[in-house]
């Protein structure tokens, strides 16, 4: 096995008319790695992935996928990758087994359709027409189709969007099982828990740029501090807090009426806060100290990016 | 060789999918049969006027219905089927596998030709058994060649229109707005059309196909009939033009 990266991208750019969908993205994926690309709608995730898959041509930058330029989707590349798209795209009148057999016939060294059906828990549905299968079952078949060619690299574009929590967990288990044996995975998702559950590394995209990258725990620890959250009783305002805390306290986005103070020295900060509360005879409701979740970090990154974008837009208008 | 095996299997999957799809199989099979019975009952046994000639009705109705059948199982079916599959992402997904685009489209075209041949057998059986149409057995090879070439040409035209259709919802309208005027102008529904219109229709794809088929059933012609290369030539030129448009403009991904 070569040690060269499976995917290497430098300065990738793509525009649709006036809209710059991808604005200079660099990324690299090692063999066997699971990379999650996170970001809101319109962040450039799908555009980037479709360039890597060979569906879209890029406007600028260097791209190598498994040692080849994916532009124009050369057949030698298509033999080695698996693609699971956002839309299901399966002939609804064929049965699950027929669809898998059909796709298996497209590849030089396919996996056994029946074995794949068992892996995704569809053995009992093998003879069922796709149109009579539930959305979740169709998606599992979809995952099996992505793997039927024994790919070295598989792209999963929002594999569990629209799933209920139980179905998502089931889908994650399937992805893990399918990829045993060192398949490299590039996955796009809106869900942080999905990235945390599956990925070795996470890249956060916003407005066509990479705004953060690292392991899920790296990213979570990026904020550097712990989150101390509490509620103030009626009649006490955030402005009444000691000066050192009043400045950094902000509304907790996920918990109405609560305040959050972020601190790299939580012991001292907590001491100061509770000292102040005892002195004033104030009871702090729902007091908690927590490590920031990946979600906190993600939302802040997206927030900061939006603010920066808005500021840049304002500047260009002012100028 | 491997491509041919793949193509053969692909036609098999398309056939299964087609027969299991009530909208596709139902319409393209039931409509022509229904029209054949209506035409047969209305003027199958009477003489009708074609240009200057008097012809027994059913001898002209059968080629009319054959045109209608072939166009339904090829042109109309491809326009709708390919547009819907593009919308659903099925074409995009297949395009992401190593299979060649020729095999994917070839499977659909192959199925169209196969369905046309099955319809031909069905129409002939009903024509012979119910309405006493006369078929010269020596002319069957000519009939088969004519149906296959016509089916190929109308598949190509279907793929061309599918390339220009914005989405699956619009596909039936696009198919019908193209084909219905042609049916009427070409004498597929109403046999006796004014000479001026007939002269124009000679250069459109449908009327030459009807004439090439009619030659097989024309009792005033003696002996075996070879394929009507003059008329088939016009049909094939349209087919090649359709294929060129399809190759140039066909989209595999849904419009966003």
Interface residues (C-beta under 8 A of the other chain):
Chain A: X53 X54 X55 X73 X75 X78 X79 X81 X83 X85 X86 X87 X88 X89 X90 X91 X92 X93 X94 X98 X102 X103 X105 X106 X107 X108 X129 X145 X149
Chain B: X6 X9 X10 X13 X16 X17 X18 X20 X21 X85 X88 X89 X90 X91 X92 X93 X94 X95 X96 X97 X98 X99 X100 X253 X254
